[in-house]
């Protein structure tokens, strides 16, 4: 599909009739396909009640497979979670910590990937925060914070303020060589950038669906590599945690052996089906094509920013860039610019000391031209 053909998908996003939406690193609008998936579930639930439950659970397993395919994982390595924070907390609480252990993260992380680790202080676990430099984490600094008691290094694939992309292969390989878990907050990359977790030294990866995946808030997934899945204990358990979950008459606390052991109770079917519709749309187009379109739009923005003398706060090096661009103007304050964009019904965000824009595949070069015209 040529880049211009991406406009064929704009009809799937009614938000385009109301706004120029450039905040997919924040909370994304959902497509008509997602809306239809939710409405379909509600219609079946209203008309059939529990009689539709077997169908829903079959659909949920199909969504699990498709989500695994999206990130290059096995189906058995994927569990559904409520949010990125939920997924990361399951990992943080499930490790067999010993007093004096530590975890290394960065000062530019979104709080979802900091607070679950800080919460371990009650268990004698130290959270070491690597200082960021202009929103970027230096590999050498990460190495300096690691010691013999480091159990986990946890970072975002893409940093939320300026889109700096961490090198998962480099960091993960360093951790694995030392017997350290590598945990990733994937929310700012998955859905925009190609990812193949089977080929990466990543042990855990969590992501909510409401950013680049284009699903609603409140549903996401956690990847737990089969290399380590038996080492992480579920800290929230329920009827769904065990092998014979449907045998209600006989108690047998034998945990599932795959990532489903972290799903303690009844599925949030409506959310899972909405996630499935979003993932199916991404798969239909193809993440490589989506990433090409995003790069094209970001390239247009960068060219326009340079022409106007703006300061670009995001990395532009090929292996470091993402779908996020943050910038400042020498002519207007960030607050004034944000007001002007808002008045023009353009959805952007203020992050990292500047204006953050994050276009997706259905945005157009004409919309970017309007952004630059306001500048």
C-alpha positions, 0 to 999 in steps of 0.5 A: 500500500502506498503512503497516500492510500493510508487516507482510505482508513480515515473514515474509520476514525470519525475524530478526523471530522472534529480535530487534527489529532496528533496526540497518540502518545497520550490517549488515542481515539478509537476506530469505528471497528473498535466501537462496533466490537464493543457494541456487538458485545453489548448486544450479545450480552443483552440478548443472550447473557451467559449463553454467549460466554463460550463464544466470547472466550474463544474470541478472547483466545484469538485476541491473545494469539493476535496480540502475541503476533503483534509483538513477536511472542508466543500465545502462552507468553501473553496475559491480559491486564488492566493497564501498564501499571497493572502489568509492571506491578505483577512483575515487581511483586512476583519476583523473589526479592531478598533484602538488599536487592536493587532495581535500576530504572531512569529519571525520565521514565513515566511513573508507571515504571517507577512507582511499582518498584519504589513500592518494594522498599517495604521489602528492603529493595532499593530503586536506583534511578539513573539520571537522564540527560536531555530526556535520554538515558546513556548506556554507560550510566545504566552500567554504572548503577548496576551492581552484584545485587541488581535483580532488574533493569526496567526501562521504557522502549520509548521515553514518553517526553521526547520519544528517545528509543532505548536499545533493547538488544544492547541493554537486554544482552548486558543484563542477561550476561549478568543474570539480571531481568530486563523489564520493558514498558512498551506502551510508547512503541507498540503499534507504531514500531516493529517489535519481535520479542522472540529475538530480543533479550527481554523478559517482561514487556507491558503495554496498555492499548490506549496509545499507539495500539488505538484501543480504549483505556483499561485493557492491555497485555503483559508479556512474560518470556517462557524463559522466566515464567516459572520464576515469577509468582502471581501475587493476585490469585483467583479461580482462573489462576489454576489449571482446572479452573472450571472444576469448581467442586474440587479445590486444587491449587495447581497454577497454570504454567503459562502467562494465564496464571496472572489472570486471576478472575473472569475476563474483561471481555468487552475490553479484550474484544475492543483490543482485538479489533484494534490489533486486527486493524494494525495487522491488516495494514502492517506495522512496517507500513505504519512505521514508514508512514509515521516516519514520513509525517515526522520527517515533514515536521522536522523539516518544517521545524528546522525552517522555522528555527525551532529547537527539536528536543527529540533524538533524530538518529535513526535507531533512537527516534520514534513517533514522538517529536517534542520541540520549542519555538524561539518566537512563542512560549510553549503555553502560548503555542499550546493555546494556539494549537488548541484553538485550531482544534489540533490535539497535541500535548505539553511534555518535556519542556515543549510541545509534543506531537505524535502522529499516526498512520491515518494522519495526513501531510495536509494536517502536518502542513496546518501544524506548521502554518500555525507555527 
